[in-house]
Amino acid sequence: MSDNFDIKVVEEDLNLLKRGTAEIISENDLAHKLFDSKKKGIPLKIKLGIDPTAPHIHLGFAVVLRKMRQFQDLGHRIQLLIGDFTARIGDPTGKSETRKVLTIEEIESNAKTYREQLSLILDPERTDVSFNSQWLGPLNFADILSLTSKYTVARIMERDDFSKRFKEGRSIGMHEILYPLMQGYDSVALHSDVEMGGTDQKFNILVGRELQREYGQEPQVVFLMPILEGTDGVLKMSKSYGNYVGITEAPTEMFGKLMSIPDGLIFKYFELCTQVPMDEVRAMESKIVNEGMNPRDAKLQLAEEIVRIYHDNTKAKEAREEFLRVFSRKEIPAEIPEFEVTPDLKNDGRVNILLLIEKAGLAKSKREAKRLFEQGAVKLNGRKLELGETEISSEEEMILQVGGRRFIKLI
């Protein structure tokens, strides 16, 4: 690193990049790398490893991607690593059991979807895409022994999930123990300057930093972003938990989901999911705490801002107006999809409401439909259906509503 380092040269860049971060190891190393990059005119290589196991990108994953876009806007290049080889194992991070191994076909399909969606955030012209099968696949057994010699079992067992499973007598596959080494070797192969990830990836990224040192490279900076809680306000955002906001979802769907987040998450979402200046965010927070501002007004601004990012200004304003029409003025949406009540759904001119909800795609199963019905979340023409009222007439056009945002017109 440069001896004539001057923090003022990179102070503005550093402040931009530090917004919303959970941890940087180390901030001093990052400052030096940014300085050397400016001095030499050589962009830094910013790595993000992805195991293509759940390809639909949501706001939680976008937290890391948006930070990477900031690196791009500062002139640096993104190394997007598709873990097609490591996905055959599955990252054991946070898992209490051995994960299901993906097929090659599943990996290829997921990787394709990822690349299409990533272009909504990252600049494709400054994004290099690699697949780690390029260097992990050709390794022979001697190469693997050499790699394993550079890390100890004791260090591997420092991982919380491994140590917990070991103490509880649950199995840990040898392939899982090798996973952090393979991910770390990716950084060696790519000569990464910075590796991005969520806080749950800290151990794996630190392994990469150590392996680079073992292979005679300058260690990468570990750049960790917070885990974003989903719309339930408890669990991390995940499609499997059903608490996610997808970046390709329709504007009205995104807006409605964002309006459902707990008030306590409003400003975390502002910080991690938008570019609204933090002084404005703090001023808004102060108004809620000290001046009685309604959190709903802040949430409306948040939802509109996020929809604008992934769609456009017009769509964001329309989504806001649609939300206010449906939820504040208790009107039905301007546009409602139609669903034909076909003869196979009828029985003597009547239809089972639970079957109808499932077939119309308003619930994933009849069991979920029953749960929603029992919670009082089902309305017909604006009237909440009572318990036991599970069959309805199918002779007239009706509006069926499930929950706050799902409507269909029965025809």
C-alpha positions in Angstrom: 0.0 0.0 0.0 1.0 3.6 -0.6 3.3 5.2 1.9 2.1 8.8 1.2 -1.4 8.0 2.2 -3.8 11.0 2.6 -7.3 10.2 4.1 -8.7 13.4 2.7 -8.3 12.2 -0.9 -10.8 9.4 -0.2 -12.8 10.7 2.7 -15.9 11.5 0.6 -15.9 8.1 -1.0 -15.4 6.4 2.3 -18.3 8.2 3.9 -20.6 7.3 1.1 -19.6 3.6 1.3 -19.9 3.5 5.1 -23.6 4.3 5.1 -25.6 1.5 6.5 -22.7 -0.9 6.9 -22.5 -3.5 9.7 -18.8 -4.0 9.8 -15.7 -3.3 7.7 -12.5 -5.4 8.3 -10.7 -3.1 8.2 -11.8 0.4 7.5 -8.2 1.5 7.4 -7.4 -1.2 4.8 -10.3 0.0 2.7 -9.2 3.6 2.9 -5.7 2.6 1.7 -7.1 0.5 -1.1 -9.3 3.4 -2.3 -6.3 5.8 -2.1 -4.1 3.4 -4.1 -6.8 2.9 -6.7 -7.2 6.7 -7.2 -3.4 7.2 -7.4 -2.8 4.4 -9.9 -6.0 4.7 -11.8 -6.8 1.0 -11.4 -10.3 0.1 -10.2 -10.7 -2.1 -7.2 -12.2 -5.6 -7.7 -15.3 -5.9 -5.6 -16.4 -9.6 -5.2 -19.8 -11.0 -4.3 -20.3 -14.7 -4.3 -23.8 -16.1 -5.0 -25.0 -19.7 -4.7 -27.9 -19.7 -7.1 -30.4 -21.4 -4.8 -33.2 -18.9 -4.7 -33.0 -16.7 -7.7 -35.7 -14.2 -7.1 -34.0 -11.1 -5.7 -35.8 -9.2 -2.9 -35.0 -6.0 -1.0 -32.9 -7.9 1.6 -30.5 -9.2 -1.0 -30.6 -5.8 -2.7 -29.0 -4.2 0.3 -25.7 -5.7 -0.7 -26.3 -5.1 -4.4 -27.1 -1.4 -3.9 -23.8 -1.0 -2.0 -22.0 -2.6 -4.8 -23.6 -0.2 -7.2 -22.1 2.6 -5.1 -18.7 1.0 -5.7 -19.4 0.9 -9.4 -20.4 4.6 -9.4 -17.1 5.4 -7.9 -15.4 3.7 -10.8 -14.7 0.2 -9.4 -15.6 -3.2 -11.0 -17.8 -5.9 -9.6 -16.8 -9.5 -9.6 -20.0 -11.4 -9.6 -19.2 -15.0 -8.7 -21.9 -17.5 -9.5 -21.1 -20.5 -7.3 -22.2 -23.2 -9.7 -19.6 -25.6 -8.2 -20.2 -24.8 -4.5 -24.0 -24.8 -5.0 -23.7 -28.5 -5.6 -22.8 -28.6 -1.9 -24.8 -25.8 -0.4 -23.6 -23.2 2.1 -24.1 -24.7 5.6 -24.1 -21.2 7.2 -26.9 -21.0 9.7 -28.1 -24.5 8.9 -28.8 -27.1 11.6 -28.9 -29.9 9.0 -27.0 -30.9 5.9 -28.6 -29.0 2.9 -30.1 -30.6 -0.2 -27.7 -30.7 -3.1 -28.9 -28.9 -6.3 -28.8 -30.5 -9.7 -26.8 -28.9 -12.5 -30.1 -28.0 -14.3 -31.4 -26.2 -11.2 -28.2 -24.3 -10.9 -28.1 -23.2 -14.5 -31.8 -22.1 -14.4 -31.3 -20.1 -11.2 -28.1 -18.5 -12.4 -29.9 -17.3 -15.6 -32.7 -15.7 -13.5 -30.2 -14.0 -11.2 -28.3 -12.4 -14.1 -31.5 -11.0 -15.6 -32.6 -9.4 -12.3 -29.2 -8.2 -11.2 -29.2 -5.8 -14.2 -32.0 -3.8 -12.4 -29.4 -2.7 -9.8 -25.9 -3.3 -11.2 -24.3 -1.7 -14.3 -23.7 -4.7 -16.6 -20.8 -2.8 -18.3 -18.9 -2.7 -15.0 -19.8 -6.2 -13.9 -17.7 -9.3 -14.6 -19.5 -12.6 -14.2 -17.5 -15.8 -13.3 -18.5 -19.3 -12.4 -16.3 -21.0 -9.7 -16.5 -24.3 -11.6 -13.8 -22.7 -13.8 -11.1 -23.2 -11.2 -12.6 -25.5 -8.6 -13.6 -28.2 -11.1 -10.0 -28.8 -12.4 -8.4 -29.1 -8.9 -7.0 -32.6 -8.4 -6.6 -34.3 -5.0 -3.1 -33.0 -4.5 -4.4 -29.5 -5.0 -7.2 -30.0 -2.5 -4.7 -31.4 0.1 -2.6 -28.3 -0.4 -5.6 -26.1 0.1 -6.7 -27.8 3.3 -3.2 -27.6 4.7 -3.6 -23.8 4.9 -6.4 -23.9 7.4 -6.9 -25.8 10.6 -9.8 -28.0 11.8 -9.9 -25.9 15.0 -10.5 -22.7 13.0 -13.3 -24.3 11.0 -15.0 -25.5 14.1 -15.1 -22.0 15.4 -18.2 -21.6 13.2 -21.3 -21.4 15.4 -23.3 -23.8 13.2 -20.6 -26.4 13.1 -19.7 -26.3 16.8 -23.4 -26.4 17.7 -24.1 -29.4 15.5 -21.0 -31.2 16.8 -22.0 -30.7 20.4 -25.5 -31.9 19.7 -24.2 -35.0 18.0 -25.7 -34.1 14.6 -23.9 -35.0 11.4 -21.5 -32.6 9.6 -20.4 -33.7 6.1 -16.8 -33.4 5.1 -18.1 -31.6 2.0 -19.6 -28.9 4.3 -16.3 -28.4 6.1 -14.6 -27.9 2.7 -17.2 -25.2 1.7 -15.6 -22.2 3.5 -12.2 -23.2 1.9 -13.7 -23.4 -1.5 -15.4 -20.0 -1.1 -12.2 -18.6 0.2 -10.3 -20.0 -2.7 -12.6 -18.0 -5.0 -11.1 -14.8 -3.6 -7.6 -16.2 -4.4 -8.6 -17.1 -8.0 -10.2 -13.7 -8.6 -7.5 -11.6 -6.6 -10.4 -9.7 -5.0 -9.7 -6.4 -3.2 -13.0 -6.3 -1.4 -15.6 -9.1 -0.7 -19.2 -8.1 0.1 -21.7 -10.1 2.0 -24.3 -10.1 4.8 -23.2 -10.4 8.4 -24.0 -14.1 8.3 -21.2 -14.5 5.8 -18.5 -13.1 8.0 -16.7 -16.4 8.7 -16.6 -17.5 5.1 -15.3 -14.1 3.9 -12.6 -14.0 6.6 -11.5 -17.4 5.4 -10.9 -15.8 2.0 -8.9 -13.0 3.5 -6.7 -15.5 5.3 -6.2 -17.7 2.3 -5.2 -14.8 0.2 -2.5 -14.0 2.7 -1.4 -17.7 2.6 -1.1 -17.5 -1.2 1.0 -14.3 -1.0 -1.8 -11.9 -2.0 -2.8 -8.7 -0.3 -5.8 -9.7 1.9 -9.2 -8.5 0.8 -11.3 -6.1 2.8 -14.3 -7.8 4.5 -17.3 -5.6 3.8 -20.5 -6.7 5.7 -24.0 -5.4 5.3 -26.8 -5.8 7.9 -29.4 -8.5 7.5 -32.8 -6.9 6.7 -35.8 -8.1 8.5 -38.8 -9.0 6.4 -42.3 -7.6 6.5 -43.0 -9.5 9.6 -40.4 -7.5 11.4 -38.8 -10.6 13.0 -37.2 -13.0 10.6 -34.7 -12.1 7.9 -36.3 -11.3 4.6 -36.6 -14.6 2.7 -39.0 -16.0 0.1 -39.2 -19.2 2.1 -40.6 -17.2 5.1 -43.1 -15.4 2.9 -42.0 -12.0 4.3 -40.2 -10.7 1.3 -40.6 -7.8 -1.1 -39.4 -8.8 -4.6 -37.7 -6.2 -6.8 -39.6 -7.4 -9.8 -43.0 -7.4 -8.2 -45.8 -5.1 -9.5 -45.7 -1.6 -8.1 -49.0 -1.9 -6.2 -47.9 -5.2 -4.6 -44.5 -3.7 -3.6 -46.2 -0.7 -2.1 -48.8 -2.7 -0.1 -46.1 -5.0 1.3 -44.0 -2.1 2.4 -46.9 -0.4 4.1 -47.2 -3.6 6.2 -43.8 -3.4 7.8 -43.7 -2.6 11.5 -43.1 1.1 12.4 -39.9 0.2 14.1 -38.3 -0.8 10.8 -39.2 2.3 8.8 -35.9 4.1 9.2 -33.8 1.0 8.8 -35.5 0.5 5.4 -34.8 4.1 4.6 -31.1 3.7 5.4 -30.6 0.4 3.6 -33.1 0.4 0.7 -33.1 4.1 -0.4 -30.7 7.0 -1.2 -32.7 9.5 0.9 -30.0 11.6 2.7 -29.6 10.4 6.3 -30.1 13.9 7.7 -33.6 13.9 6.2 -34.2 10.4 7.6 -33.1 11.5 11.1 -35.3 14.7 10.8 -38.3 12.6 10.0 -37.5 10.2 12.9 -37.3 13.2 15.2 -40.7 14.5 14.0 -42.3 11.1 14.9 -40.7 11.0 18.3 -41.0 14.6 19.3 -43.7 16.2 17.2 -46.3 13.6 16.9 -45.9 12.9 13.2 -47.9 9.8 12.1 -45.5 7.0 11.2 -47.9 6.1 8.4 -46.9 9.3 6.6 -43.2 8.3 6.8 -44.1 4.8 5.6 -46.0 6.2 2.6 -42.9 8.2 1.6 -40.7 5.1 2.1 -42.9 2.9 0.0 -43.2 5.5 -2.8 -39.4 6.0 -2.8 -38.6 2.2 -3.1 -41.2 1.6 -5.8 -39.7 4.6 -7.7 -36.2 2.9 -7.6 -37.4 -0.3 -9.2 -40.1 1.1 -11.5 -40.4 4.8 -12.1 -41.9 8.0 -10.7 -45.2 7.6 -12.4 -45.7 4.0 -11.3 -44.7 5.0 -7.7 -47.3 7.8 -7.5 -50.0 5.5 -9.0 -49.2 2.8 -6.5 -49.5 5.3 -3.7 -52.9 6.5 -5.0 -54.1 3.0 -5.4 -53.1 2.1 -1.8 -54.9 5.2 -0.4 -58.0 4.3 -2.5 -58.2 0.8 -1.3 -57.0 1.1 2.3 -57.8 4.7 3.4 -61.0 5.3 1.4 -62.0 1.6 1.5 -62.6 1.6 -2.3 -61.8 -1.4 -4.5 -58.8 -1.3 -6.8 -59.1 0.4 -10.2 -58.0 -2.8 -12.0 -59.0 -6.2 -10.7 -58.0 -9.5 -12.5 -60.9 -11.7 -13.5 -61.4 -15.3 -12.6 -63.9 -17.5 -14.4 -65.9 -19.8 -12.1 -65.9 -22.9 -14.4 -68.5 -25.6 -14.2 -66.2 -28.0 -12.4 -66.1 -25.6 -9.5 -69.8 -25.5 -9.1 -72.2 -27.7 -7.3 -75.9 -27.0 -7.8 -75.1 -23.4 -8.6 -72.9 -22.9 -5.5 -69.1 -22.8 -5.0 -67.0 -23.8 -2.1 -65.2 -20.6 -1.1 -62.0 -22.4 0.2 -61.6 -24.3 -3.1 -62.3 -21.1 -5.0 -59.6 -19.2 -3.1 -57.0 -21.9 -3.8 -57.9 -22.3 -7.5 -57.9 -18.5 -8.1 -54.3 -18.4 -6.7 -55.2 -16.3 -3.6 -53.8 -19.0 -1.3 -51.2 -21.7 -1.9 -53.4 -24.4 -0.6 -56.9 -25.2 0.7 -55.3 -25.4 4.1 -54.0 -21.8 3.9 -57.3 -20.7 2.5 -59.1 -22.2 5.5 -56.6 -20.4 7.9 -57.3 -17.0 6.1 -61.0 -17.6 6.2 -60.9 -18.4 10.0 -58.9 -15.2 10.6 -61.7 -13.2 9.0 -59.5 -12.2 6.0 -62.0 -13.1 3.3 -64.6 -10.6 2.0 -67.2 -10.9 -0.7 -68.4 -7.6 -2.3 -66.8 -5.8 0.7 -68.6 -7.9 3.4 -66.6 -10.2 5.6 -67.7 -13.8 5.4 -68.7 -15.3 8.7 -67.5 -18.7 10.0 -69.5 -21.5 8.4 -70.3 -19.4 5.4 -68.1 -21.5 3.1 -70.4 -21.8 0.1 -71.5 -18.9 -2.1 -73.8 -18.5 -5.0 -72.0 -18.4 -8.4 -74.9 -16.8 -10.4 -73.7 -13.2 -10.3 -70.6 -11.1 -10.8 -68.8 -10.6 -7.4 -65.6 -9.2 -6.0 -63.7 -11.6 -3.8 -61.0 -10.1 -1.5 -58.5 -12.1 0.6 -56.4 -10.1 3.0 -55.7 -6.4 2.3 -54.2 -6.5 -1.2 -55.6 -9.5 -3.1 -58.8 -9.0 -5.2 -60.4 -11.0 -8.0 -63.6 -10.4 -10.0 -65.6 -13.7 -10.2 -67.2 -14.1 -13.6 
